[in-house]
Amino acid sequence: MVLGAWRDGWRRVLAAPAVVAGVFAATLLAALPLALTMRGLIDAHLGGSLMAEQAVDGVSWDWWQEFTSQASGLGATLTPSVVGFAATLDNVSSLLDGQREIVPVAGALALYLLVWIFLSGAILDRYARQRPTRAHGFFAAAGAYFWRFLRLGVLAGAAYWFLFTYVHEWLFTDVYTRMTRDLAVERQAFAWRVGLYVAFGLALAAVNVVVDYAKVRTVVEDRRSAIGSLLAALAFVGRNPGPAAGLYALNALVFLGLIGAWAVAAPGAGGAGMAIWLGFALSQLYVLARLALKLQFLASQTALFQASLAHATYTAAPEPVWPESPAAETIRSG
């Protein structure tokens, strides 16, 4: 069942390339204000100096250090860790260590999450129906599920807040300190920290699985209650722990494979001219692949849930239709 749902998920993702392209475009648009702001900060700092001419030929490490030492806010994030595979490692480290984002980045992230909440209901509706819903049906579904998913997002946010505020603090302050207090070998302390990272990651994954199936049940069964969807998701995972965990683990392994490939192919901070543009194109291909895999998580989980109902195309709600204009109604009645 797990392999069947995994293959079916990829089939649904590849059958709707417009969904992948739309999510990719939304991601670029969300990052664009930050990119333009950073461009303005760099341009203001370089001005017409000799450093500006050197920057055209490649990265100037002396200028980079000078810029970051004087910058604040968004400008302070322009460190070597934002380039290539280092950015991926930095994001994972920030997540597991519970580091807070600066205000501009947090604002852009909040906006992106709202856009994702708006789109995810329509994306799940498209994958559940397994047929084109066209633009009017897609955005009608997005509007129909937005408030339901927003309430679900608030509950999910509370669960994540509890994990990062209390569980993370308990694991990495109380447990880690107690277990490593009398250790004399550094690698043993490192092993304990890795083990606690794994434990915390599993807790995050468990919440993520339940929230994902709550979204799936909301769309497939046309549920209105966020709490009811979460309880139904818990019941589904409780009845199908092996398939639910196996499918998530399979998708996670593919994700780790993608990360490994990116670690090998990721561009560095050097180079100039065409090399920079090639590095940029490669980075965007990685973002596209990562987004496609994110959609695969949702599509395969939808396929697994529908397969458990013995009705692979079941959806309770009628196909959403964008409201027609009053003029169309007048013409019909006339």
ZIRA-V130440 format. One record per backbone hydrogen bond with DSSP energy under -0.5 kcal/mol. CO is the residue of the C=O (numbers start at 1). NH is the residue of the N-H. Records with the same first field share a line. If there is no record, write none. Layout:
CO = NH / NH
This chain:
1 = 5
2 = 6
3 = 7
4 = 8
5 = 9
6 = 10
7 = 11
8 = 12
9 = 13
10 = 14
11 = 15
13 = 16
16 = 19 / 20
17 = 21
18 = 22
19 = 23
20 = 24
21 = 25
22 = 26
23 = 27
24 = 28
25 = 29
26 = 30
27 = 31
28 = 32
29 = 33
31 = 35
32 = 36
33 = 37
34 = 38
35 = 39
36 = 40
37 = 41
38 = 42
39 = 43
40 = 44
41 = 45
42 = 46
43 = 47
46 = 49
49 = 52 / 53
50 = 54
51 = 55
52 = 56
53 = 57
54 = 57 / 58
59 = 61
60 = 64
61 = 65
62 = 66
63 = 67
64 = 68
65 = 69
66 = 70
67 = 70 / 71
72 = 75
73 = 76
74 = 77
75 = 78
77 = 79
79 = 82
80 = 83
83 = 86
84 = 87 / 88
85 = 89
86 = 90
87 = 91
88 = 92
89 = 93
90 = 94
91 = 95
92 = 96
93 = 97
94 = 98 / 99
95 = 98
102 = 106
103 = 107
104 = 108
105 = 109
106 = 110
107 = 111
108 = 112
109 = 113
110 = 114
111 = 115
112 = 116
113 = 117
114 = 118
115 = 119
116 = 120
117 = 121
118 = 122
119 = 123
120 = 124
121 = 125
122 = 126
123 = 127
124 = 128
125 = 129
126 = 130 / 131
133 = 137
134 = 138
135 = 139
136 = 140
137 = 141
138 = 142
139 = 143
140 = 144
141 = 145
142 = 146
143 = 147
145 = 149
146 = 150
147 = 151
148 = 152
149 = 153
150 = 154
151 = 155
152 = 156
153 = 157
154 = 158
155 = 159
156 = 160
157 = 161
158 = 162
159 = 163
160 = 164
161 = 165
162 = 166 / 167
163 = 168
166 = 170
167 = 171
168 = 172
169 = 173 / 174
170 = 175
171 = 176
173 = 177
174 = 178
175 = 179
176 = 180
177 = 181
180 = 183
184 = 186
185 = 188 / 189
186 = 190
187 = 191
188 = 192
189 = 193
190 = 194
191 = 195
192 = 196
193 = 197
194 = 198
195 = 199
196 = 200
197 = 201
198 = 202
199 = 203
200 = 204
201 = 205
202 = 206
203 = 207
204 = 208
205 = 209
206 = 210
207 = 211
208 = 212
209 = 213
210 = 214
211 = 215
212 = 216
213 = 217
214 = 218
215 = 219
216 = 220
217 = 221 / 223
218 = 223
219 = 222 / 317
220 = 316
225 = 229
226 = 230
227 = 231
228 = 232
229 = 233
230 = 234
231 = 235
232 = 236
233 = 237
234 = 238
235 = 239
236 = 240
240 = 244
241 = 245
242 = 246
243 = 247
244 = 248
245 = 249
246 = 250
247 = 251
248 = 252
249 = 253
250 = 254
251 = 255
252 = 256
253 = 257
254 = 258
255 = 259
256 = 260
257 = 261
258 = 262
259 = 263
260 = 264
261 = 265
262 = 266
272 = 275
273 = 276 / 277
274 = 278
275 = 279
276 = 280
277 = 281
278 = 282
279 = 283
280 = 284
281 = 285
282 = 286
283 = 287
284 = 288
285 = 289
286 = 290
287 = 291
288 = 292
289 = 293
290 = 294
291 = 295
292 = 296
293 = 297
294 = 298
295 = 299
296 = 300
297 = 301
298 = 302
299 = 303
300 = 304
301 = 305
302 = 306
303 = 307
304 = 308
305 = 309
306 = 309 / 311
307 = 310
311 = 314
325 = 329
326 = 330
327 = 331
328 = 332
329 = 333
330 = 334
